[in-house]
Amino acid sequence: MTKPKWLLLGGETLLGKEIRELVEEGKLPVTLSLASAHPDDIVLAPGEEDLLVMQPLDKNTVEEADVVLMAGTMEAHQRALALAHAQPQRPAIVDAVCDFEDLPEAILRAPILERAPVAAQEYTIHSLAHPASIALARLMSLLHAQRPLRSAVVTVLEPASERGKEGVDELHQQTLTLFNFQQMPRDLFDAQVSFNLLPRLGAEAKVSLDVAEHRIERHLASLLGPLAVPLPSLRVVQAPVFHGYCLNTWLEFESRPTVDEISGWLKDAGLDVRGADLEPGSNMGVAGQSGLTVSDIAEDRGNARGIWLWLALDNMRTRAETALLTAGLLSKKEAR
């Protein structure tokens, strides 16, 4: 049987590296080709044993692919999409960074939450749900099925790695310059991110927390709406960490279950639930781990229906796993 051929755009990015490592760790039965995040450049990146060569994007690389995984730059993705449109048999498109989620042909994917096969047309773009929205949708849908929810409020602590290598590098350089009493770089965030918590970034920032906030809200509406689960009110805060999301979550039930009941339901569903005898979930603790960690479940002393929970997940791992699950489902569909 011929192995499916997948093309990964941006194999040298943080997300691309995570996808490559998961393919290798899982020994997935696919042929993975790599293309640079910058469509005209040849890029060398460290592999397990030798340097990996990532070729520029061209017609042949797209033509040979069954699935194109987009984890690079908008420039590379636009070129790949144009090349794919020109093929008589177009490859399946997995938009891992939501560059094309607003296009009419895009649909939102989160395979871990999908209960039935997703109907897709030939030219569908499969845009992946935000990691924080997947975590919240999974948690809230599980609990709502056991005891109806009335409302929810969430503070999402966002890591620098959500901005790719550029975000991680700027946080790193800011930390170094602070210790050396030098002027810190602010090219990306236009604000001091190191040792700081921010509800918004600088006026000249290349990125905006509002974009992430609105994206999580939209994705939650798509994921939770069909289940009649109430949508949470949420706020995204920039955290001074490199990797991993933490979410401070407050849930209001119609009738509050006990902490032990909630812990039992979540454990039965396969979540990593940490009691008081274990270390709480943290962005460092979940690095390289799959799934969602829940800890510090506590009754709200000021509200008879309220429960507090602390969530943690590896953002890059979640994105990469969602991308590979989606690509795998698309490959199976093509094989039929």
Buried (B, 14 or more C-beta within 10 A) or exposed (E): EEEBBBBBBBBBBBBBBBBBBBBEEEEBEBBBBBBBBBBEBEBEBEBEEEEBEBBBBEEEBBBEBBBBBBBBBEEBBBBBBEBBEEEEEBBBBBBBBBBBBEEEEBBBBBBBBEEEEBEBEEEBBBBBBBBBBBBBBBBBBBBBEBBEBEBBBBBBBBBBBBBBBBBBBBBBBBBEBBEEEEEBBBEBBBBBBBEEEBEBBBEEBEBEBEEBBEBBBBBBEBBBEEEEBBBBEBEBBBBBBBBBBBBBBBBBBEEBBEBEEBBBBBEEBEBBBBEEEEEBBBBEBBBEBEBBBBBBBEBBEEEEBBBBBBBBBBBBBBBBBBBBBBBBBBBEEEEE
